[in-house]
Amino acid sequence: MERRAPEVGVAEAIDRVLAAESEAAAAIAAAGREAEAAIEAARGRRRQILETARRRATRLHARAQDRLRRDLEAVGGGEPARETDLESLRALAHAAVENLATRLTSDEHGPS
């Protein structure tokens, strides 16, 4: 029966450890590449979502401005009022502030 020197067994064990370490390093590197790819895909998706949100917000803003312009024209007949005096505006503003203050400090949350 042939006996192996202890050094041979130690060398084989070291080789197995080095091979396992190499496999683990390769697996870690592959996982890192997959993670980077996933991160880049997520960044691309985020850019798409942000661009879509910007386009939608721009369209909504434009529509709101157009509707506000049309509503103001409808309320004012398309022309600013010429007969509005400063005291009437102050009284109207004062009444609006009073109404708002009452609504904000009231326990009731329904329309007044």
ROSE-4610 file (N, C-alpha, C; in Angstrom, 1 decimal, always signed):
// ROSE-4610
residu = [M/M/M/E/E/E/R/R/R/R/R/R/A/A/A/P/P/P/E/E/E/V/V/V/G/G/G/V/V/V/A/A/A/E/E/E/A/A/A/I/I/I/D/D/D/R/R/R/V/V/V/L/L/L/A/A/A/A/A/A/E/E/E/S/S/S/E/E/E/A/A/A/A/A/A/A/A/A/A/A/A/I/I/I/A/A/A/A/A/A/A/A/A/G/G/G/R/R/R/E/E/E/A/A/A/E/E/E/A/A/A/A/A/A/I/I/I/E/E/E/A/A/A/A/A/A/R/R/R/G/G/G/R/R/R/R/R/R/R/R/R/Q/Q/Q/I/I/I/L/L/L/E/E/E/T/T/T/A/A/A/R/R/R/R/R/R/R/R/R/A/A/A/T/T/T/R/R/R/L/L/L/H/H/H/A/A/A/R/R/R/A/A/A/Q/Q/Q/D/D/D/R/R/R/L/L/L/R/R/R/R/R/R/D/D/D/L/L/L/E/E/E/A/A/A/V/V/V/G/G/G/G/G/G/G/G/G/E/E/E/P/P/P/A/A/A/R/R/R/E/E/E/T/T/T/D/D/D/L/L/L/E/E/E/S/S/S/L/L/L/R/R/R/A/A/A/L/L/L/A/A/A/H/H/H/A/A/A/A/A/A/V/V/V/E/E/E/N/N/N/L/L/L/A/A/A/T/T/T/R/R/R/L/L/L/T/T/T/S/S/S/D/D/D/E/E/E/H/H/H/G/G/G/P/P/P/S/S/S]
num = [1/1/1/2/2/2/3/3/3/4/4/4/5/5/5/6/6/6/7/7/7/8/8/8/9/9/9/10/10/10/11/11/11/12/12/12/13/13/13/14/14/14/15/15/15/16/16/16/17/17/17/18/18/18/19/19/19/20/20/20/21/21/21/22/22/22/23/23/23/24/24/24/25/25/25/26/26/26/27/27/27/28/28/28/29/29/29/30/30/30/31/31/31/32/32/32/33/33/33/34/34/34/35/35/35/36/36/36/37/37/37/38/38/38/39/39/39/40/40/40/41/41/41/42/42/42/43/43/43/44/44/44/45/45/45/46/46/46/47/47/47/48/48/48/49/49/49/50/50/50/51/51/51/52/52/52/53/53/53/54/54/54/55/55/55/56/56/56/57/57/57/58/58/58/59/59/59/60/60/60/61/61/61/62/62/62/63/63/63/64/64/64/65/65/65/66/66/66/67/67/67/68/68/68/69/69/69/70/70/70/71/71/71/72/72/72/73/73/73/74/74/74/75/75/75/76/76/76/77/77/77/78/78/78/79/79/79/80/80/80/81/81/81/82/82/82/83/83/83/84/84/84/85/85/85/86/86/86/87/87/87/88/88/88/89/89/89/90/90/90/91/91/91/92/92/92/93/93/93/94/94/94/95/95/95/96/96/96/97/97/97/98/98/98/99/99/99/100/100/100/101/101/101/102/102/102/103/103/103/104/104/104/105/105/105/106/106/106/107/107/107/108/108/108/109/109/109/110/110/110/111/111/111/112/112/112]
x = [+0.8/+0.0/+0.9/+0.5/+1.4/+0.9/+1.9/+1.5/+1.9/+1.1/+1.4/+2.0/+2.8/+3.4/+2.4/+2.4/+1.4/+1.4/+2.5/+2.6/+1.7/+1.5/+0.6/-0.8/-1.2/-2.6/-2.9/-1.9/-2.0/-2.1/-1.3/-1.2/-2.6/-3.1/-4.4/-5.5/-5.5/-6.5/-6.4/-5.1/-4.9/-5.5/-5.2/-5.7/-7.3/-7.9/-9.4/-9.9/-9.2/-9.6/-9.4/-8.3/-8.1/-9.1/-9.5/-10.5/-11.8/-12.2/-13.5/-13.4/-12.3/-12.2/-12.3/-11.7/-11.8/-13.3/-14.0/-15.4/-16.2/-16.0/-16.7/-16.4/-15.2/-14.9/-15.6/-15.6/-16.3/-17.8/-18.4/-19.8/-20.1/-19.2/-19.4/-19.3/-18.4/-18.2/-19.4/-20.0/-21.2/-22.4/-22.5/-23.6/-23.5/-22.2/-22.0/-22.4/-22.1/-22.5/-24.0/-24.6/-26.1/-26.7/-26.2/-26.7/-26.5/-25.4/-25.1/-26.1/-26.4/-27.3/-28.7/-29.1/-30.4/-30.5/-29.4/-29.4/-29.6/-28.8/-28.9/-30.3/-30.9/-32.3/-33.2/-33.1/-33.9/-33.7/-32.5/-32.2/-32.9/-32.8/-33.5/-35.0/-35.6/-37.0/-37.4/-36.5/-36.8/-36.8/-35.8/-35.8/-37.0/-37.5/-38.7/-39.9/-40.0/-41.2/-41.1/-39.9/-39.8/-40.2/-39.7/-40.0/-41.5/-42.1/-43.6/-44.3/-43.9/-44.5/-44.3/-43.2/-42.9/-43.9/-44.0/-44.9/-46.3/-46.7/-48.1/-48.3/-47.4/-47.5/-47.6/-46.8/-46.8/-48.1/-48.6/-49.9/-51.0/-51.0/-52.0/-51.9/-50.7/-50.5/-51.1/-50.7/-51.2/-52.7/-53.4/-54.8/-55.4/-54.8/-55.3/-55.2/-54.1/-54.0/-55.0/-55.2/-56.2/-57.6/-57.9/-59.3/-59.4/-58.4/-58.5/-58.7/-57.9/-58.1/-59.5/-60.1/-61.4/-62.4/-62.2/-63.2/-63.1/-61.9/-61.8/-62.5/-62.3/-63.0/-64.5/-65.0/-66.4/-67.0/-66.3/-66.7/-66.7/-65.6/-65.5/-66.0/-66.6/-67.1/-66.0/-64.8/-63.7/-62.9/-63.5/-62.9/-62.9/-61.9/-61.8/-62.9/-63.4/-64.4/-63.8/-64.6/-64.1/-64.6/-65.7/-66.5/-66.1/-65.1/-64.8/-64.0/-64.6/-63.9/-63.1/-62.1/-61.2/-62.0/-62.9/-63.7/-64.5/-65.0/-65.8/-64.9/-63.7/-62.7/-62.2/-62.0/-61.6/-62.7/-63.9/-65.0/-65.2/-65.0/-65.1/-64.0/-62.8/-61.6/-61.8/-62.3/-62.5/-63.5/-64.6/-65.6/-65.1/-64.2/-63.7/-62.7/-61.9/-61.0/-61.8/-62.8/-63.7/-64.3/-64.8/-65.5/-64.4/-63.2/-62.2/-61.8/-61.6/-61.2/-62.3/-63.5/-64.6/-64.6/-64.4/-64.3/-63.1/-62.0/-60.8/-60.9/-61.6/-61.6/-62.9/-63.8/-65.0/-64.8/-65.6/-65.6/-66.3/-67.1/-67.8/-67.0/-67.0/-66.2/-67.0/-68.2/-69.1/-69.1/-69.7/-69.7/-70.6/-70.2/-70.9/-72.1]
y = [-1.2/+0.0/+1.2/+2.1/+3.3/+4.4/+4.9/+6.0/+7.3/+8.3/+9.6/+10.4/+11.3/+12.2/+13.2/+13.6/+14.5/+15.8/+16.2/+17.5/+17.4/+16.2/+16.1/+16.3/+15.8/+16.0/+17.5/+18.1/+19.5/+20.3/+20.0/+20.7/+20.5/+19.3/+19.1/+19.9/+20.0/+20.7/+22.2/+22.7/+24.1/+24.4/+23.4/+23.6/+23.7/+22.8/+22.8/+24.2/+24.6/+25.9/+27.1/+27.0/+28.1/+28.0/+26.8/+26.6/+27.1/+26.8/+27.3/+28.8/+29.3/+30.8/+31.4/+30.8/+31.4/+31.3/+30.2/+30.1/+31.2/+31.3/+32.3/+33.7/+34.0/+35.4/+35.6/+34.5/+34.6/+34.8/+34.1/+34.3/+35.7/+36.2/+37.6/+38.6/+38.4/+39.3/+39.3/+38.1/+37.9/+38.6/+38.4/+39.1/+40.6/+41.1/+42.5/+43.1/+42.3/+42.7/+42.7/+41.7/+41.7/+42.8/+43.1/+44.2/+45.5/+45.8/+47.0/+47.1/+46.0/+46.0/+46.3/+45.7/+46.0/+47.5/+48.0/+49.4/+50.3/+50.0/+50.9/+50.8/+49.6/+49.5/+50.3/+50.3/+51.1/+52.6/+53.0/+54.4/+54.8/+53.9/+54.2/+54.3/+53.4/+53.5/+54.7/+55.1/+56.4/+57.6/+57.6/+58.7/+58.7/+57.5/+57.5/+58.0/+57.6/+58.0/+59.5/+60.0/+61.5/+62.3/+61.8/+62.5/+62.4/+61.3/+61.2/+62.1/+62.2/+63.1/+64.5/+64.9/+66.3/+66.6/+65.7/+66.0/+66.1/+65.3/+65.3/+66.6/+67.0/+68.2/+69.4/+69.4/+70.5/+70.7/+69.5/+69.5/+70.0/+69.5/+69.9/+71.4/+71.9/+73.3/+74.1/+73.7/+74.5/+74.5/+73.3/+73.2/+74.1/+74.0/+74.8/+76.3/+76.7/+78.1/+78.6/+77.7/+78.0/+78.1/+77.1/+77.2/+78.4/+78.7/+79.9/+81.2/+81.3/+82.4/+82.5/+81.3/+81.3/+81.7/+81.1/+81.4/+82.9/+83.5/+84.9/+85.7/+85.3/+86.1/+86.0/+84.8/+84.6/+85.4/+85.4/+86.2/+87.7/+88.1/+89.5/+90.0/+89.1/+89.5/+89.8/+89.4/+89.6/+90.9/+91.8/+93.1/+93.3/+94.0/+94.3/+95.3/+95.2/+96.1/+97.5/+98.5/+99.9/+100.7/+100.2/+100.9/+100.5/+99.7/+99.1/+100.2/+100.5/+101.5/+100.7/+101.4/+100.8/+100.4/+101.2/+100.9/+99.6/+99.4/+98.2/+96.9/+97.1/+96.0/+95.7/+96.8/+96.5/+95.8/+96.2/+95.6/+94.2/+93.9/+92.5/+91.7/+92.2/+91.5/+91.3/+92.3/+92.1/+91.0/+91.0/+90.0/+88.6/+88.5/+87.2/+86.7/+87.6/+87.3/+86.9/+87.6/+87.3/+85.9/+85.6/+84.4/+83.2/+83.4/+82.4/+82.2/+83.3/+83.2/+82.4/+82.7/+81.9/+80.5/+80.2/+78.8/+78.0/+78.7/+78.1/+77.8/+78.7/+78.6/+77.9/+77.5/+76.9/+75.4/+74.8/+73.3/+72.6/+73.3/+72.7/+72.8/+71.7/+71.7/+71.8/+72.0/+72.1/+73.5/+73.7/+75.0/+75.9/+77.2/+78.1/+78.8]
z = [+0.0/+0.0/+0.0/-0.9/-1.1/-0.1/+0.6/+1.5/+0.9/+1.1/+0.5/+1.6/+1.2/+2.2/+2.7/+3.9/+4.5/+3.7/+3.1/+2.3/+1.1/+0.5/-0.6/-0.2/+0.9/+1.3/+1.7/+2.3/+2.6/+1.3/+0.3/-1.0/-1.7/-1.6/-2.3/-1.6/-0.2/+0.5/+0.2/+0.1/-0.3/-1.7/-2.6/-4.0/-4.0/-3.2/-3.1/-2.5/-1.5/-0.9/-1.9/-2.6/-3.6/-4.8/-5.2/-6.2/-5.7/-4.5/-3.9/-3.8/-3.4/-3.3/-4.7/-5.7/-7.0/-7.5/-7.3/-7.7/-7.0/-5.7/-4.9/-5.4/-5.8/-6.3/-7.7/-8.5/-9.8/-9.6/-8.6/-8.3/-7.8/-6.9/-6.4/-7.5/-8.4/-9.6/-10.5/-10.7/-11.5/-10.9/-9.6/-8.8/-8.9/-8.8/-8.9/-10.3/-11.3/-12.7/-12.8/-12.3/-12.3/-11.6/-10.4/-9.6/-10.3/-10.9/-11.7/-12.9/-13.5/-14.6/-14.1/-13.0/-12.4/-12.0/-11.4/-11.0/-12.3/-13.3/-14.5/-15.1/-15.1/-15.6/-14.8/-13.5/-12.6/-12.9/-13.1/-13.4/-14.7/-15.7/-17.0/-16.8/-16.0/-15.8/-15.0/-14.1/-13.3/-14.3/-15.2/-16.2/-17.0/-17.4/-18.2/-17.4/-16.2/-15.3/-15.1/-14.8/-14.6/-15.9/-17.0/-18.3/-18.6/-18.3/-18.5/-17.5/-16.3/-15.3/-15.7/-16.2/-16.7/-17.8/-18.8/-19.9/-19.5/-18.6/-18.1/-17.3/-16.5/-15.7/-16.6/-17.6/-18.6/-19.3/-19.7/-20.4/-19.4/-18.2/-17.2/-16.9/-16.8/-16.5/-17.7/-18.9/-20.1/-20.1/-19.9/-19.9/-18.8/-17.6/-16.5/-16.8/-17.4/-17.7/-18.8/-19.8/-20.8/-20.2/-19.3/-18.7/-17.8/-17.1/-16.2/-17.1/-18.2/-19.1/-19.6/-20.0/-20.6/-19.5/-18.3/-17.2/-16.8/-16.8/-16.5/-17.5/-18.8/-19.9/-19.8/-19.4/-19.2/-18.1/-17.0/-15.8/-16.1/-16.7/-16.9/-18.3/-19.0/-20.3/-21.3/-21.0/-21.9/-21.7/-20.9/-20.6/-19.1/-18.7/-17.2/-16.9/-15.7/-15.2/-15.1/-15.6/-15.5/-14.3/-13.8/-12.7/-11.3/-11.2/-9.8/-9.0/-7.9/-7.0/-5.9/-5.4/-4.4/-3.1/-2.7/-1.5/-1.6/-2.8/-3.1/-3.0/-3.6/-3.6/-2.2/-1.4/+0.0/+0.8/+0.6/+1.3/+0.9/-0.4/-0.8/-0.3/-0.3/+0.3/+1.8/+2.5/+3.9/+4.2/+3.5/+3.6/+3.3/+2.3/+2.0/+3.1/+3.6/+4.7/+6.0/+6.3/+7.4/+7.3/+6.1/+5.8/+5.9/+5.4/+5.5/+7.0/+7.7/+9.1/+9.9/+9.6/+10.3/+9.9/+8.7/+8.3/+8.8/+8.9/+9.5/+11.0/+11.7/+13.1/+13.6/+12.7/+13.1/+13.3/+14.1/+14.3/+13.2/+12.5/+11.4/+10.1/+9.4/+8.2/+6.9/+7.0/+5.8/+5.3/+4.1/+3.5/+4.3/+4.4/+5.2/+4.4]
